[in-house]
């Protein structure tokens, strides 16, 4: 069963940048999209960005438009989330998952912590 492995989180000052990576452990055949989600303390997990596995169409939640960019890597089954102009409200654990339609796999990886603080 394909699993996502997230990396690239860390501590950054407001206005800074980070690039998150998601590597799939196996084939993404059958999945329509790859998505980045985040969950802040005390809040529900939210979908931040998606990219179609075929064609590369992207979508973003309004709060990150113009600041975050989701893209496919040159390595097979790798997806990045470039995050610029980070704000304190971007602090969360970020997760990657694979979607059929709009439904993610039921299991989640470890995620990667992003903390934006001065």
Secondary structure as UniProt FT lines:
FT   STRAND          4..7
FT   STRAND          10..12
FT   TURN            14..15
FT   STRAND          18..24
FT   TURN            29..30
FT   STRAND          33..39
FT   TURN            41..42
FT   STRAND          46..52
FT   TURN            53..55
FT   STRAND          58..60
FT   HELIX           62..64
FT   TURN            65..67
FT   STRAND          68..72
FT   TURN            76..77
FT   STRAND          78..83
FT   HELIX           88..90
FT   STRAND          92..100
FT   TURN            101..102
FT   STRAND          103..104
FT   STRAND          112..116
//
